[in-house]
Amino acid sequence: MECGLFQGLRELRERNWRAFPVPATSIDAVLLSHAHLDHSGYAPRLVREGFAGPIYCSRGTAELLRIMLPDAAHLQEEEAEFRNRKRATRHQPALPLFTTADAAAALAQVTPVAFGEPLTPGRGIDATFHPSGHILGASIVDVALAGRRLVYSGDLGRYDVPVMKDPVPIAAADTLLIESTYGNREHPDDDGTDVIVRAVERAARRRGMLLMPAFAIGRTQDVLYLLRELEEAGRIPRVPVYLDTPMGVAATAAYEKHRDEHDAAARHVVARGGRPFMPATFQVTRSVDESKALNDVDGPAIIIAGSGMAAGGRILHHLRRRLADERTTVLFVGYQAVGTRGRLLRDGAREIRIFGEMVPVRAAIMVTDALSAHADRAEILRWLRGFRRPPRMTYAVHGEPPAAAALRDAIVKELGWRADVAADGARVEV
């Protein structure tokens, strides 16, 4: 279950190169909760090592994997080529973790399954995917074996937020694996729209550009949805909106296609003839030349581009071009990890290095933390209260140690359940 990449700190990333804990040829099937690379990105490597079975996932996840895995492989190949060209490697030659051919092979083994449709990934094993509300296709994975039931929450989505349906409640489990990304904190009470309104109004008033670094899958679609909603409500002026991320363009098309996962409000937009992710004046830029042409666009206008933490991607070109202009507004709509350009800008940096040059920061930097796609502590506990009986054992997973420990303590104190933090490398009985 799951087949993700280690990301973040170097010591974690280096684990991607270690031998898999069991022979890849001994694995019958893989069950993926969703398409984010920390859950799916190791699949091409596993196939390269000899795994030949099906990779089961929801239909929405399969759609996004066709976008994400080739892109991830291309980046791996580019990084290896760069290191070899610059001789910046301890290995001769530097190799990609997996290639575009490996990604294609993994995609050939992807087997989409409808939500609620039982499947048999191995002898005596039954499994079902249920919507978790995190991103398109994101699933809670429910597995039954020898009279015992293992439930894995995947990444839980939030309640009462735009676009995605709420996480589906689960009635029972013997062993529960619960994500704990935000297990020690709660999201702001606001919905983020007030900050978006102020950012758009500033860009319009100063006739400048609003730059919005955003993750291509999930956050980009949320932003497009909210911009359209705010326009239609008369809360922001209708200015040109440019979506400058090929992956974001493809992901938005996938979101539009899978309307069965939308909440009632998003479906209502379609029912009255609208398009949920299309502001009034909307244009996509696919090619590099189209992206470069935005350098000559005068404001007011909005550019949405990746990456969400300004760690790479097309947003860097726009930031280098416009950060020194005091008419520019930059709005961060997601978490900014320590050490990223996004975090430096959020923390008030007056200049920042982009493509080897120091760029002065005269733009206004704005932030909202209200658009997270992860359930917070209160929302996780709300989902857990949907169980009709406590699991025999609950393990907090997929969170930094303080967050996982805090969620464990909350489960024990507030629900009275047996719970612990899953230990790295530990083996447990279901």
ZISULNOR-V938065 format. One record per run of one state. SS is the DSSP state (a for helix, b for strand, c for the rest). FROM is the first residue (numbers start at 1). TO is the last residue. Records with the same first field share a line. If there is no record, write none. Layout:
SS->FROM-TO + FROM-TO
This chain:
c->1-9 + 18-23 + 27-28 + 32-36 + 41-42 + 49-53 + 87-99 + 109-109 + 114-118 + 123-124 + 132-138 + 146-147 + 153-163 + 165-174 + 180-181 + 183-192 + 207-208 + 214-218 + 233-239 + 244-245 + 258-258 + 263-263 + 272-281 + 285-287 + 297-300 + 306-314 + 323-328 + 333-340 + 347-350 + 355-356 + 361-363 + 368-375 + 385-392 + 398-400 + 416-418 + 422-430
a->10-17 + 24-26 + 37-40 + 43-48 + 59-86 + 100-108 + 193-206 + 219-232 + 246-257 + 259-261 + 264-271 + 288-296 + 315-322 + 341-346 + 377-384 + 401-415
b->29-31 + 54-58 + 110-113 + 119-122 + 125-131 + 139-145 + 148-152 + 164-164 + 175-179 + 182-182 + 209-213 + 240-243 + 262-262 + 282-284 + 301-305 + 329-332 + 351-354 + 357-360 + 364-367 + 376-376 + 393-397 + 419-421
